[in-house]
Amino acid sequence: MNTTVARTGFATAAAALLLTGCTDIERALNQGGDTPCSEYVTQDADTKRMTITKFVKQQTGAEQEPSGTVVDATIVTVDVMCAGQRNAQTPIKNADVAGIFIVK
């Protein structure tokens, strides 16, 4: 076997492991419902989905993944609530309509 081919294969496998590992680490470190609105609004779409999925699981106490419809609806709700929160440090689990008008 050519050493260049072997090195390329090894490098590709190592990169794939690192990328997969980052997602697992991100999931483990993700705060779910304790994520402050200021952090949530800066997340990309994939990270928001991960945050909301964890948040829904925390709220329901379920181990299984929530349905895509529930996650999508919760993303829309939290996006609206966090965009208007007067206290940017409000955790997403506490974001609500009142927080748009009253500093929590």
N, C-alpha and C positions, 0 to 999 in steps of 0.2 A: 504494500500500500504506500502510496506517495505521502511523504510527511506533510506536504503543504495541504493536501486534501484532508488528512487526519486533523491537522491543526484548525483548518477552517470548520470542519465538522464539530470539533470540540468547542471552538469559540461560539458557534451558532447554538449549540446545546446549552452552554453556560449562559449566554444572553437570554435564551428562552426561560431558563430557570430563574434568573434574576428578575425578569419581567413578571413572571408568575408569582414569585415570592413577594414582590412589591404590592401586588393586589391583596395577597393574604395579610400582609403587614398593615396595609391601609384599612382593611376590614377590621382587623383586631384593634387598631388604634382609633377607629372612627367612634365618635361619641354619641352618635344617634341623636336622641331627643335632647341631650345636654349640649349639643352644638349651638353656640351663640349665633344669632341672626347675622351678625357682622361677618362671621366666617362662612356661614351657609351661602350668603348671596354672592360670594366670590368663587364658589366651587364650580367646576365644570359639570356638564350634564351627567357624566358617569358617576362622579363623586356624589352629586346630589342624590342620584338614584340609590347609591349605596347608603348614604346617610338616612334617607327616608325609609328605605327597607328596614334598616336596623331600628329606627324610631317606631315604625309600625309594629315590629316584632316585640319591642319593649312594651308598647302600650297594650298589646293583646296577650302577651305572655306566651305566644306560640313559637314553636321551634321551626315550623315549616315556613317557607318563603310566602309572603303575601301575594295575592294575585296582582298582575300588572295593572289592572284597572284601579285597584286600591292605591297602589304606589303612585300612579299617574295623577289621580285625584288629590292625593295628599301633597304631592309636589306642587301642584297648582295652588292649593290652599296655603301652604307654607311660603311659597314665593310671594303671594299677595300680602300675607300677614307680616313677613319679615321686611318686605320692601317699605312698609309703612310704620314699623315700630320706631317709636321715639327713642327708646333705649336700645341701642344696637347690641348690647350684651345680653338681651333677653334670650334665653334658650328657646330653640324652636318648639319644644314641648309646651312652652308658656305663651307663645305668640298667639295673640287673638285680636279681635276688633278693638277692644278697649285700649290695647297697647298702642294703637295708632293715635289716640287722642290723649292718653294719660301716660306719663313716664312711669314705668314699672321698675 
